[in-house]
Amino acid sequence: MKKKKAALLFSGGQDSTTALGWCLNKFDDIHLLSFDYGQRHNIELKSAKRIVKEIEKNFDLDTTKISKSLIIKIRNLANITKSSLTSNLKIDTSKKIPNTFVPGRNLLFYNLASSYAYTNNIENIVSGVCQTDFSGYPDCRDVTIKTLNKAINLGMEKKFLFHTPLMFLSKAETWKLSYTIGGEKFVNIIKKYTHTCYKGERKKLFSWGYGCNKCPACSIRKKGWDEYNLKKNDIQC
Ligand SMILES: [Zn+2]
């Protein structure tokens, strides 16, 4: 039987790690693509390898399905854009689109992932983007990803399928999905080894994981964790 192949945009964060669990249940041959775009804290990239090792050690999702893991370097994005994720700018979330937004970042990731998929005969491209309770980034919205899927299929004359299993989930539902995929063990791996914090802090382990406990990303993660724990049994996803 033909192997079902997928490329996953894998940052080592909570959402893309949950998407990795989803892929391990769905595909036979998975290629992990991480991006080094000059982000201020590349702690996520360092975590990516560790996460795969922990999954391998801790439970029976089959990590031998991961046949490739690579970091794609994007040299100039940080130089031509102004974002608090790629510079020392103070994080400002007072505007409709916060200054943690790196314009075009996800669009670029998808383009590069598609180029890779084209060359490696991969039909499925998966990411953990989510429009529901993230920071309002326009390149995480369903309409953007669907339209981009069409444009890339036209531009490469391919029939790629873009999968976004977290698109409409709240952060509480994302925690629940990780529990559904791999129980407490997977939830614990996500808690201990994935990074969301904009400041890249890893000094103190809170109930929801490591972080500064102050930045907007930590707040969203904490809020989702609290909601998940309150309503665990009622959440369907
Ligand atoms: Zn933080």
Residues whose N, C-alpha, C, O or C-beta is under 5 A from the ligand:
A	BS01	ZN	C197 Y198 K199 G211 C212 N213 K214 C215 C218
